[in-house]
Every structure is written in structure tokens, then in C-alpha cells.
């Protein structure tokens, strides 16, 4: 991608190749083109900086999470917790008959 200076050189080259009447007609369009290019170039630069910042934050989070998993471990703890949750869920099961009477009303 050409930088803004290269684009300006190209626009000036186009202006030189045209006569005065044609140059005057497209002058505003060329200036608009350069202006829009500058805005897009600035926005692209901003997005690149933001992407680099997010990548750096992501790498830092991966390091921190890795250290945490090393400290606490995760395979056995997760299995134990899921087993406990399943057992407690089984104990709390309620049948429909316990909640709804013969008339279909909620007790």
C-alpha cells in the first residue's frame, strides 16, 4: 500500500498531464481522494495499534492463566466438582405429582 506522500506525487503527476481546464474539473475530486485516503490510512494505523495491544494483552493473560493452572491444578478438581454437582442435582429431583394436584393446579 502506498503511503500518503506517494499518493500525492501520483496525484500531482496526473494534474501535470492534464491541461488547465481538465485539471480544474478534476482537482476537487483528486483532493477528495487524497483526503479520504489519509483518513483510511490513519484508521488503518489505529486498528493495527489496537490489534497489537490486544495481542499483547492476550499473551499476558495466557501466561497468567498458565501460572494459575500450575498452582491449583485443574483436571482432578474439575472432575470432583462436577461429580458433586451431579450428586446434589440428583438429590433435589421433584416429581410432577409433588407439584401439581389432581385438578392440575400448582400446589
C-alpha positions as CSV (number, residue, x, y, z in Angstrom):
1,X,0.0,0.0,0.0
2,X,1.3,3.4,-0.9
3,X,1.8,6.0,1.8
4,X,0.2,9.4,1.6
5,X,3.3,11.1,0.1
6,X,3.4,8.6,-2.8
7,X,-0.3,9.2,-3.4
8,X,0.2,13.0,-3.5
9,X,3.1,12.5,-6.0
10,X,0.8,10.4,-8.2
11,X,-2.0,13.0,-8.0
12,X,0.4,15.8,-8.9
13,X,1.6,13.7,-11.9
14,X,-1.9,13.3,-13.1
15,X,-2.5,17.0,-12.8
16,X,0.6,17.8,-14.8
17,X,-0.6,15.5,-17.6
18,X,-3.9,17.3,-18.0
19,X,-4.5,20.7,-19.5
20,X,-5.7,23.6,-17.3
21,X,-9.4,23.2,-18.0
22,X,-9.4,19.4,-17.3
23,X,-7.2,19.9,-14.3
24,X,-9.6,22.4,-12.8
25,X,-12.5,20.0,-13.3
26,X,-10.9,17.0,-11.5
27,X,-8.9,19.0,-8.9
28,X,-11.6,18.7,-6.3
29,X,-12.1,15.0,-6.9
30,X,-8.3,14.4,-6.6
31,X,-8.2,16.4,-3.3
32,X,-11.2,14.4,-2.0
33,X,-9.4,11.2,-3.0
34,X,-6.2,12.3,-1.1
35,X,-8.3,13.3,1.9
36,X,-10.2,10.0,2.0
37,X,-7.0,8.1,1.6
38,X,-5.5,9.9,4.5
39,X,-8.5,9.2,6.7
40,X,-8.4,5.5,5.8
41,X,-4.6,5.3,6.3
42,X,-5.0,6.9,9.8
43,X,-7.8,4.5,10.7
44,X,-5.8,1.5,9.5
45,X,-2.8,2.6,11.6
46,X,-5.1,3.0,14.6
47,X,-6.6,-0.5,14.1
48,X,-3.1,-2.0,13.7
49,X,-2.1,-0.5,17.0
50,X,-5.2,-1.8,18.7
51,X,-4.6,-5.3,17.4
52,X,-1.1,-5.3,18.7
53,X,-2.3,-4.1,22.1
54,X,-5.0,-6.8,22.2
55,X,-2.4,-9.5,21.2
56,X,-0.1,-8.3,24.0
57,X,-2.9,-8.4,26.5
58,X,-3.9,-11.9,25.3
59,X,-0.3,-13.2,25.6
60,X,-0.2,-11.8,29.2
61,X,-3.5,-13.4,30.1
62,X,-2.3,-16.8,28.7
63,X,0.8,-16.5,30.9
64,X,-1.2,-15.6,34.0
65,X,-3.7,-18.4,33.4
66,X,-0.9,-20.9,32.8
67,X,0.7,-19.9,36.1
68,X,-2.7,-20.2,37.9
69,X,-3.4,-23.7,36.5
70,X,0.1,-24.7,37.5
71,X,-0.6,-23.6,41.1
72,X,-4.1,-25.0,41.5
73,X,-4.2,-27.9,39.1
74,X,-7.4,-28.4,37.1
75,X,-8.1,-31.9,36.0
76,X,-8.9,-33.6,39.3
77,X,-10.5,-30.5,40.8
78,X,-12.9,-30.1,37.9
79,X,-13.9,-33.8,38.0
80,X,-14.5,-33.7,41.7
81,X,-16.7,-30.5,41.4
82,X,-18.7,-31.9,38.5
83,X,-19.3,-35.2,40.4
84,X,-20.5,-33.2,43.5
85,X,-22.9,-31.1,41.4
86,X,-24.4,-34.2,39.7
87,X,-25.0,-35.8,43.1
88,X,-26.6,-32.7,44.5
89,X,-28.8,-32.4,41.4
90,X,-30.0,-36.0,41.8
91,X,-30.9,-35.5,45.4
92,X,-33.1,-32.5,44.6
93,X,-35.3,-34.1,41.9
94,X,-39.0,-33.3,42.3
95,X,-41.7,-35.3,40.6
96,X,-44.7,-33.7,38.8
97,X,-47.1,-35.3,41.3
98,X,-45.5,-33.5,44.1
99,X,-46.1,-30.1,42.5
100,X,-49.4,-30.5,40.7
101,X,-52.6,-31.8,42.3
102,X,-55.4,-33.9,40.6
103,X,-57.1,-30.7,39.3
104,X,-54.0,-29.6,37.5
105,X,-53.3,-26.8,39.9
106,X,-49.9,-26.0,41.3
107,X,-49.6,-26.8,45.0
